[in-house]
Amino acid sequence: AAMILAPCSMGTLGAIASGATGNLVQRSADVALKERLPLVLVPRESPLSAIHLRNMLTLREAGAVIMPLCPGFYLKPQNLDDLLLQLCGRIFDQVGLPHDMGRWPG
């Protein structure tokens, strides 16, 4: 019903954006876009080049959600696990998966 690629390399992201899929992961993401299923990509690299940004925009326009690994500090995490749980919760929210991970109370 949905696909999450976390982490997603810029090589995989670029292959999906171009439609030149060369392996099962890339092809599965291509099918998710084609079938209009939720697709969440969590890019891992930075800084981002203009090519990376163009590929991300192409995928966003095709219906994917781009969620860079950007932790939020508004929940006052106490450790790395708290940051990871909050990020996973935000990803799960994008595809409608129920969870009890960190969430902004408002």
N, C-alpha and C positions, 0 to 999 in steps of 0.2 A: 504493500500500500504506500510505501515511502522509501526513500534511500538517503542515507547519511554517509558522507565520505569525510571521516575525521581520523587523522589529518589528511588533507588533500594537497599533494605536491603541485607545483606550478606546471610540471610536465603533464600530469593527469588532467589538470584544469584546462590546459591549452589543447590537449587532444580532444576533450569533450567539447570545448568551444568551437573547434574546427570541424567536428564531425568525423575526424580521422581516427576512429577508435581502434586500438591495436591489441586490447586484451579484454578479459571478461568484465573487469571493474569499469573500464571506460565504456564498453558496450552497454552494460547495465544502466549506467547513468544516461547514456544516449537514449535508451528505451524509456527510462523514466521521464525524460523531457518530451519524447514523442508521444507518450501516453498521458501526458499532463499530470503525472504523479508528483507529489512533493519531493524535491531534491535539495538537500542541504549540503553545501560544500564548505569545509572548514580549512581554508588555506593556512599553511604553516610558515611560509617564508616571509621575510621582510629584510630590507626595504623592498618596496614594490616598484617595478619598472613600468614604463608606459605600456609595454606589451602585456604585462600582467593585468594592469588596470583595464585595458581594452578587452582582454579575454573575460575578465570578471563581468564587465558591462554586457558583453555579448550573452553570457550565460544568464545574467539577471533578466535581460530582455526576453530570453527564451523561457523564463519561468523559474529558474533556480534561485535559491536563497544563498547568499554569500555571507558567511559568519566567520570573520577572522578570529583567531584566538586572542581575544581582548578581554581579560578579566575585569569585572566590575568590583569596586571597593566599597560601594554604598551599603552592602550588607555586613560590613566590618568583619571580613574573614580573619580567622585566628591562625590559619595555617594553609599550606598548599592544597590540602584535601578540600577545604572550604571553597577555595577558588575554583577547583576542578568541578566540584558538585554544582556550583552556581552556573558554570559554563555549560555543563551537560544538561542542566535543567532548562536553560534557554534554548538549547538545540532541540530537546524533546518537545518544548512548547511549539516549535515551528512545525512539527509533524503530528502534533496532537497526542503524544504519548503521555499518559498520566505519570506523575512522579511527586515525590515529597522533598525534592532538592530545593536549594536556595531560590527564593523568589522575592522580588520587591513587594513589600506589604501593601502598596497602594494599587 
